[in-house]
Amino acid sequence: MKRFMKGSIFILFLVLSVIALMACSNALTQAELDSWFTRVSGGNPPAVTIAGKWQDANADPNTPFGWGKGYIEQNGNKIEGAIGNYNIEGRVSGDKVYMALLSGGSVYYTARLEMKEKGLLRGQYYYAEDRELKEGMPMALEKIKE
């Protein structure tokens, strides 16, 4: 019986250790966003204005797929708004847009997009753990004509 109890305690300790390690994520947090934006964007003045209504350029916005529709407000180089189920915070630096996509106060994704054509932002989005923006997936937003 003592051997069983010792084994059970060891297994419980092991399981709790694994759970604790999984909870200690390297994901970007909302509190770190200002310094992260400054580092990745270079802090250049904005060369584009992106305020307005936007939608996923790669998926039908009337389906549950893709990023959906939303809006972006711009004040100088700072942006905020929403796209689909995510709130947006970000910076515009030159013709590039750096944004964090948040839900419930947690950063889920970041994105680096560039306006090469008027009304079209193209680039990549990244998981929040990818602080250096190295392993992105395609993302494109198109401005909704009003």
Long-range contacts (C-beta under 8 A, 24 or more apart in sequence): 25-129, 26-129, 26-131, 27-106, 27-107, 27-127, 27-128, 27-129, 28-100, 28-107, 28-110, 28-128, 28-129, 28-131, 29-106, 29-107, 30-89, 30-100, 30-102, 30-105, 30-106, 30-107, 33-89, 33-100, 33-107, 36-100, 36-131, 37-90, 37-91, 37-98, 37-100, 38-91, 40-98, 40-112, 40-133, 41-91, 41-93, 41-96, 41-98, 42-93, 42-94, 43-77, 43-93, 44-93, 44-94, 45-77, 45-93, 45-94, 46-74, 46-76, 46-77, 46-92, 46-93, 46-94, 47-92, 47-94, 47-95, 48-92, 48-94, 48-95, 48-97, 48-115, 49-74, 50-74, 50-79, 50-92, 50-97, 50-115, 50-121, 50-143, 51-79, 52-143, 52-144, 52-146, 53-143, 53-144, 53-146, 54-83, 54-121, 54-141, 54-142, 54-143, 54-144, 55-141, 55-142, 55-144, 56-83, 56-84, 56-140, 56-141, 56-142, 57-120, 57-122, 57-140, 57-141, 57-142, 58-138, 58-139, 58-140, 67-139, 67-141, 69-144, 83-141, 96-123, 97-121, 97-123, 100-128, 101-125, 111-139, 112-136, 113-139, 113-140, 113-141, 119-143, 119-145
